[in-house]
Amino acid sequence: MLHNTMNIWIIIGIGIIAIVGIFYAFYKQKINKAREQQRLTLTQNISHELKTPVASIRGALETILMHPDMTEEQRRQFIERAYQQSGRLANLVEDISTINKLDTQTDFYTRLQLDLYTVVENVVQDLSLRASQAGATITHNIPKHLIISGNYTLLYSIFHNIVDNAINYVEKAEISIQLTSQDPSNLYFSITDNGQGVPNEALAHIFERFYRVDKGRSRKAGGTGLGLSIVKHAVIFHGGKITAINRPEGGLEFQFSLARRAK
């Protein structure tokens, strides 16, 4: 009797293992399909984004070659167009490389003890000329000696990309970078502008790769469509979270946290 009972439990156990194995194989197949679809979508998006600057560069150079009698001024205009698009192409390739490293090679980015005041000050200084030309102002309340264990390049990209977007898309932007609170583990920030914000249905998508609220305007401004995606990945790398909301008084607000120490 005992022997028969044991045999029954062994059979049941084998059956459970077999069922779990089937479900695991099915789940793994689903995950692999999802990843493959994600890779396919990303490849298609990259291909689409690369086509525009490449076609523009080729068109400008072909025009120069096919019209040797054009004036020097006309030739210069086409060369400048090709040069501008080559810059956009270089930015796109660099952003794709950054996203890829954040996805698969996070150990590529080393961490050091950094002063966030210096990081933000460098962002403000580097964007000061563009801000002045666009009639924008940038202010911040980041105190000196606000130490964090992080990667300078990624921290810089967080503040730079958000502020740069505001300069590009808000007329005479008033941009404010604020340390809103802190505790022993985390730092909390807010970056606001005085623009019109974005449609509510777009808020859930603005951190997606190649997503643009205004595609035509973004391309005209030279955006790659990857800036805010890099911001999100860089925040996650630093143990934080980020959201975007439309301010009641108008404009967009990015709220995010950063861990003081590596997690």
Secondary structure, DSSP 4 states (H G I P E B T S, - for coil): -HHHHHHHHHHHHHHHHHHHHHHHHHHHHHHHHHHHHHHHHHHHHHHHHHHHHHHHHHHHHHHHHH-TTS-HHHHHHHHHHHHHHHHHHHHHHHHHHHHHHHHH-GGGS--EEEEHHHHHHHHHHHHHHHHHHTT-EEEE-PPTT-EEEE-HHHHHHHHHHHHHHHHHHSTT-EEEEEEEEE-SSEEEEEEE-SS----HHHHTTTTSTT--SSHHHHHHTT--S-HHHHHHHHHHHTT--EEEEE-TTSSEEEEEEEESS--
